Amino acid sequence: MEREAVRLDVVIPIEVHPISEKELEHRKARIVGDVPLFSYIPLKDTMDEALNNWLKLINAKLDYLINLLTREKEGFNELPFKKVNLSEKGLRFLSETPFEPASFAEVKMVLDLYEPLGFYLYGKIVRCEKKEDYYEVALEWINLPLDIKEKLGFYILQKERELIREKKGY
């Protein structure tokens, strides 16, 4: 059977916990710590090129600090690192506790794109199989906005390129 989406094994900061269908109604997939819209507003350059460079550097540092503080406030810096199988369509992970098939889960994770970004994503459990002393759980993303799907795809592509470079010895 051929898969629709590329899957990738990665170790990332992540936490998955079950939520009810009622809780899901009030939650929306979102990114925490993305560069604010006002950072893209073009500023008029001054006549002093050195001053322009300093202002751009200060702006970049402020964006970084705001991102860092926002992720910290939301608890993303405390997430444990786990190995997962990630795709644009869903997630497979190991769990000490079982998840009920057809139930729902909230996924809180950090992906290092152009900078570390926190994600709140939601999925429907499609499989939960008992292994030795753990459960292998697979979920399918639900209500995933296109911009977040594109960021997941970009992250997976970026990681695949890194793996290819490592194999070729670059």
C-alpha positions in Angstrom: 0.0 0.0 0.0 1.4 3.4 -1.0 1.1 6.3 1.4 -0.2 9.7 0.4 2.2 11.7 2.5 5.9 11.4 3.3 6.5 10.1 6.9 9.6 10.9 8.9 11.0 9.6 12.2 12.2 12.5 14.3 13.0 13.2 17.9 11.2 16.4 19.0 9.8 18.0 22.1 6.2 16.7 22.2 3.3 15.9 24.5 0.0 14.2 23.5 -3.0 14.0 25.8 -6.6 12.9 25.2 -9.4 15.5 25.0 -13.1 15.1 24.7 -15.1 15.9 21.6 -16.7 18.8 23.5 -13.2 20.3 24.4 -12.2 19.9 20.7 -15.1 22.1 19.6 -13.5 25.1 21.4 -10.0 24.6 20.2 -8.2 25.5 17.0 -4.9 24.3 15.7 -2.4 27.2 16.0 1.2 28.1 16.1 2.8 29.8 19.1 5.8 32.0 18.7 5.6 32.7 15.0 6.9 36.0 13.8 4.2 38.7 14.4 2.6 40.3 11.4 3.9 43.7 12.2 7.5 42.5 11.8 6.9 42.3 8.1 5.8 45.9 7.8 8.6 47.5 5.7 10.3 50.3 7.6 11.7 53.3 5.7 15.5 53.3 5.7 17.2 56.3 7.2 20.1 58.0 5.4 22.5 56.3 7.8 23.3 52.8 6.7 24.9 51.8 10.0 21.8 53.0 11.8 19.6 51.0 9.4 21.6 47.8 10.2 21.4 48.4 13.9 17.6 48.9 13.8 17.1 45.7 11.8 19.3 43.8 14.2 17.4 45.1 17.2 14.1 44.3 15.5 15.3 40.7 14.8 16.4 40.3 18.5 13.1 41.6 19.8 11.2 39.1 17.5 13.4 36.3 18.9 12.8 37.3 22.5 9.1 37.7 22.1 9.0 34.2 20.5 11.1 32.7 23.3 9.0 34.3 26.0 5.7 33.3 24.4 6.8 29.6 24.0 8.0 29.6 27.6 4.7 31.1 28.9 2.8 28.3 27.1 5.0 25.6 28.5 6.7 24.5 25.3 10.2 24.7 26.8 9.3 22.0 29.3 8.1 19.4 26.8 9.9 16.0 26.9 11.8 14.9 23.8 10.3 11.8 22.1 10.8 9.9 18.9 7.7 10.1 16.7 6.7 9.4 13.1 5.4 12.6 11.6 3.6 13.5 8.4 1.3 16.1 6.9 -1.5 13.6 7.5 -0.8 12.5 11.1 1.4 11.2 13.8 2.5 7.9 15.2 4.0 7.7 18.7 4.6 5.4 21.7 2.6 5.9 24.8 2.6 4.3 28.3 -1.2 4.7 28.5 -3.7 3.5 25.9 -5.8 5.9 23.7 -9.3 4.9 22.7 -9.7 4.5 18.9 -12.0 7.2 17.4 -11.3 9.5 20.4 -9.4 12.8 20.1 -6.1 14.1 21.3 -4.3 17.4 21.6 -0.7 17.5 20.4 1.7 20.1 21.8 5.0 20.1 20.0 8.0 22.2 18.9 9.4 22.1 15.4 12.6 23.9 14.5 11.8 25.6 11.2 13.6 29.0 10.6 13.3 29.3 14.4 11.7 27.0 17.0 7.9 27.2 16.8 5.3 25.7 19.1 2.3 23.9 17.7 -1.1 23.0 19.1 -2.5 20.4 16.8 -5.5 18.1 17.1 -6.1 14.6 15.9 -8.4 11.6 15.9 -7.0 8.3 17.1 -7.1 5.8 14.3 -5.1 3.0 15.9 -3.8 2.0 19.4 -2.0 -1.3 19.6 -0.6 -2.9 22.7 3.1 -3.8 22.3 5.4 -5.1 25.1 5.1 -2.5 27.8 3.8 0.4 25.8 1.1 1.3 23.2 1.8 2.3 19.6 -0.7 5.1 18.8 -1.5 6.6 15.4 -3.6 9.7 14.9 -4.9 11.6 11.9 -4.8 15.4 12.0 -8.2 17.1 12.0 -9.1 20.7 11.3 -5.5 21.4 10.2 -5.3 24.8 8.5 -3.4 25.0 5.2 -0.6 27.3 6.6 0.2 24.8 9.4 0.1 21.9 6.9 2.6 23.7 4.7 4.9 24.3 7.7 4.7 20.6 8.6 5.6 19.8 4.9 8.4 22.3 5.0 9.8 20.8 8.2 9.7 17.3 6.8 11.4 18.3 3.6 14.1 20.2 5.5 14.8 17.1 7.7 14.9 14.8 4.6 17.5 17.1 3.0 19.6 16.9 6.2 19.4 13.1 6.1 20.4 13.0 2.4 23.4 15.3 3.1 24.5 13.1 6.0 24.3 10.0 3.9 26.3 11.6 1.1 28.8 13.0 3.6 28.4 16.7 3.0 
